[in-house]
Amino acid sequence: MAILEILKNCDEIVVDRLEALDVKTVDASGAGDALLAVSTLSYALSGNIALSTFVGSIAAGIHVSRLGNMPINTLELKTSVKKVFE
């Protein structure tokens, strides 16, 4: 009930959204773990929630695009971030 009270008294609610990444899903196993792990590390380093969400989403996209629950390496993440801006 406390959340409803806060929303009633809020003059402006700001909603941000991140567009879906165009990734061919092969296996979703571990995608949430990748998103959470990379977002958390990114936020700890940058303190920027928007950047952290973006980088975490890219990590999840990498994860779903391959078969099996294998770790993502730094090179894969850097390459995927660059591709988003091409």
C-alpha positions as a Markdown table, in Angstrom:
| # | Residue | x | y | z |
|---|---|---|---|---|
| 1 | Met | 0.0 | 0.0 | 0.0 |
| 2 | Ala | 2.9 | 2.4 | 0.6 |
| 3 | Ile | 3.9 | 2.3 | -3.1 |
| 4 | Leu | 0.4 | 3.4 | -4.1 |
| 5 | Glu | 0.6 | 6.3 | -1.7 |
| 6 | Ile | 3.9 | 7.4 | -3.1 |
| 7 | Leu | 2.6 | 7.2 | -6.7 |
| 8 | Lys | -0.6 | 9.2 | -5.7 |
| 9 | Asn | 1.6 | 12.0 | -4.3 |
| 10 | Cys | 4.1 | 12.0 | -7.1 |
| 11 | Asp | 3.9 | 15.1 | -9.5 |
| 12 | Glu | 5.8 | 13.4 | -12.3 |
| 13 | Ile | 6.7 | 9.8 | -12.9 |
| 14 | Val | 9.7 | 9.3 | -15.2 |
| 15 | Val | 9.9 | 6.1 | -17.1 |
| 16 | Asp | 12.9 | 5.1 | -19.1 |
| 17 | Arg | 13.0 | 2.2 | -21.5 |
| 18 | Leu | 15.6 | 0.3 | -23.4 |
| 19 | Glu | 14.7 | -0.8 | -26.9 |
| 20 | Ala | 14.9 | -4.6 | -27.5 |
| 21 | Leu | 18.2 | -5.7 | -29.1 |
| 22 | Asp | 17.8 | -7.7 | -32.3 |
| 23 | Val | 19.2 | -11.0 | -31.3 |
| 24 | Lys | 18.4 | -14.5 | -32.6 |
| 25 | Thr | 17.5 | -16.5 | -29.5 |
| 26 | Val | 19.1 | -20.0 | -29.4 |
| 27 | Asp | 19.1 | -20.8 | -25.7 |
| 28 | Ala | 17.8 | -18.6 | -22.9 |
| 29 | Ser | 19.6 | -20.5 | -20.2 |
| 30 | Gly | 21.6 | -18.2 | -18.0 |
| 31 | Ala | 20.6 | -15.0 | -19.7 |
| 32 | Gly | 19.1 | -13.5 | -16.6 |
| 33 | Asp | 22.3 | -14.4 | -14.7 |
| 34 | Ala | 24.4 | -12.6 | -17.3 |
| 35 | Leu | 22.2 | -9.6 | -17.2 |
| 36 | Leu | 22.3 | -9.3 | -13.4 |
| 37 | Ala | 26.0 | -10.0 | -13.1 |
| 38 | Val | 27.1 | -7.6 | -15.8 |
| 39 | Ser | 24.7 | -4.9 | -14.8 |
| 40 | Thr | 25.8 | -5.1 | -11.2 |
| 41 | Leu | 29.5 | -4.9 | -12.0 |
| 42 | Ser | 28.9 | -2.0 | -14.4 |
| 43 | Tyr | 26.9 | -0.1 | -11.8 |
| 44 | Ala | 29.6 | -0.7 | -9.2 |
| 45 | Leu | 32.2 | 0.7 | -11.5 |
| 46 | Ser | 30.2 | 3.6 | -13.1 |
| 47 | Gly | 27.3 | 4.4 | -10.8 |
| 48 | Asn | 25.2 | 5.0 | -13.9 |
| 49 | Ile | 22.0 | 2.9 | -13.9 |
| 50 | Ala | 21.2 | 3.6 | -17.5 |
| 51 | Leu | 24.6 | 2.5 | -18.7 |
| 52 | Ser | 24.5 | -0.5 | -16.5 |
| 53 | Thr | 21.1 | -1.6 | -17.8 |
| 54 | Phe | 22.3 | -1.2 | -21.4 |
| 55 | Val | 25.5 | -3.2 | -20.9 |
| 56 | Gly | 23.7 | -5.9 | -18.9 |
| 57 | Ser | 21.1 | -6.2 | -21.7 |
| 58 | Ile | 23.9 | -6.6 | -24.3 |
| 59 | Ala | 25.4 | -9.4 | -22.1 |
| 60 | Ala | 22.0 | -11.1 | -22.0 |
| 61 | Gly | 21.8 | -10.8 | -25.7 |
| 62 | Ile | 25.2 | -12.5 | -26.2 |
| 63 | His | 24.1 | -15.3 | -23.8 |
| 64 | Val | 20.8 | -16.1 | -25.6 |
| 65 | Ser | 22.5 | -16.1 | -29.0 |
| 66 | Arg | 24.5 | -19.3 | -28.3 |
| 67 | Leu | 23.8 | -22.8 | -27.1 |
| 68 | Gly | 24.7 | -23.7 | -23.6 |
| 69 | Asn | 25.4 | -21.7 | -20.4 |
| 70 | Met | 28.9 | -20.5 | -21.1 |
| 71 | Pro | 30.6 | -17.4 | -19.6 |
| 72 | Ile | 30.8 | -14.2 | -21.6 |
| 73 | Asn | 34.3 | -12.8 | -22.0 |
| 74 | Thr | 35.3 | -9.2 | -22.1 |
| 75 | Leu | 36.2 | -9.2 | -25.9 |
| 76 | Glu | 32.7 | -10.5 | -26.7 |
| 77 | Leu | 31.1 | -7.8 | -24.6 |
| 78 | Lys | 33.3 | -5.0 | -26.2 |
| 79 | Thr | 32.6 | -6.2 | -29.7 |
| 80 | Ser | 28.8 | -6.4 | -29.1 |
| 81 | Val | 28.7 | -2.9 | -27.6 |
| 82 | Lys | 30.5 | -1.5 | -30.7 |
| 83 | Lys | 28.1 | -3.3 | -33.0 |
| 84 | Val | 25.1 | -1.6 | -31.4 |
| 85 | Phe | 26.6 | 1.8 | -32.4 |
| 86 | Glu | 27.5 | 0.9 | -36.0 |
